[in-house]
Amino acid sequence: MSDSSKSAPPSFSGQLEQYEAIRGEIQAALDRVLRSGWYILGREVEAFEREFAGYCGVKHAVGCASGTEAIALSLMALGVGPGDEVVTVANTAVPTASAISMAGATPVFVDIDDYFLMDVQRLESAVTGRTKVIMPVHLYGQMALMDAITEFARKRDLLVIEDAAQAHGAEFKGRRAGSWGTLGCFSFYPTKNLGCYGDGGAVTTDDERLYERLLMLRNYGQEKRYYHTIKGINSRLDEMQAAVLRVKLAHLDEWNEKRRQVASWYEEFLGEACARPRERSGARHVYHLYVIRAADRDGLRAHLEKQGVTTLMHYPVPVHLQKAYEDLGYGRGDLPVTEEAAAEILSLPMHPGVTRGGVQRVGEELQDYYAKRGGMR
Ligand SMILES: Cc1ncc(COP(=O)(O)O)c(C=O)c1O
């Protein structure tokens, strides 16, 4: 279609647009680090940890090398390992499960609710004598039902670790992601709502003892230089990434607000053609991803691609059906809500730089597809 009156389709995640908007600030921050002569665990990491903890509403944050390792370090800090089970969901990025495996524990999956999030009603049947942790995933930028999940865990003496890798700044009942569980895990992968220019992650907590353990675990188990109290790993956030994150953290609320605006434009322009994401009462969704459910998803995806609209699927194969997790013994039909969603989900372009015209263009192309197919969903 070469109708010149149409807006250009938006980019999928807006990385370059974002860099151009903050280039001066980023370059000043990187120069500050480069000229300090100190590149690992220094002033920038300490300052970012303080600022990010404050942002999340907790006492402490510990920077580490990735979101995957934030989860693995959290489990290690709690002493969760071989023989222990962690109850989580299968419609997530595989690293949720990779990190559980990395700690030596076993993931156990529960199905999801209408919001693509852990279904609290199904938790009871997933808990066994080996369960140590419940790990909800705040998928796509919306928090799981944390009041019910933390209450469920408290009554059974289980701990809660939040996988908040997609939910920087998301809220539930006025409290931010990362402040509900005993530990909260974040990824700063570049495309995240708060992302650096490489890999990075952090764990948030109010617990002093766990904080002290995490500081050691991420740094070879050192209590002070060359004195190793526990067995740790190397999983550190570096000074350059921390400096980048400090710049970006100052913009996060404004960017999340823009994502919410983009979501409201989608609401306006998608019409009745597909099922749009819903914000649960009491939740503040920060739209890391804008995920619709679409009939004939693959046909729609091919059509949009042809019209220049990039889409992705988060995620086409749930973890319990991935080859790598065959040994857990799950099969098709075990998590029906998750499996049905996986066949219909489609992520449309979403980032703070998406314009109203761009959303209108996506909406038109999408409605055009269903009209040609002889009707809407
Ligand atoms: C829900 C979820 N958990 C964990 C991770 C792992 O984060 P990272 O890629 O920083 O290791 C990601 C990132 O893709 C994620 O989306």
The ligand as a Gaussian input file, in Angstrom:
#p B3LYP/6-31G(d) Opt

LIG

0 1
 C        9.976000     -12.177000      32.396000
 C       11.476000     -12.202000      32.249000
 N       12.208000     -12.827000      33.177000
 C       13.552000     -12.873000      33.101000
 C       14.234000     -12.275000      32.061000
 C       15.721000     -12.395000      31.979000
 O       16.368000     -11.177000      31.916000
 P       17.792000     -11.038000      31.171000
 O       17.564000     -11.126000      29.712000
 O       18.276000      -9.689000      31.618000
 O       18.655000     -12.130000      31.704000
 C       13.501000     -11.607000      31.075000
 C       14.180000     -10.940000      29.948000
 O       14.078000     -11.273000      28.823000
 C       12.080000     -11.570000      31.156000
 O       11.352000     -10.960000      30.226000

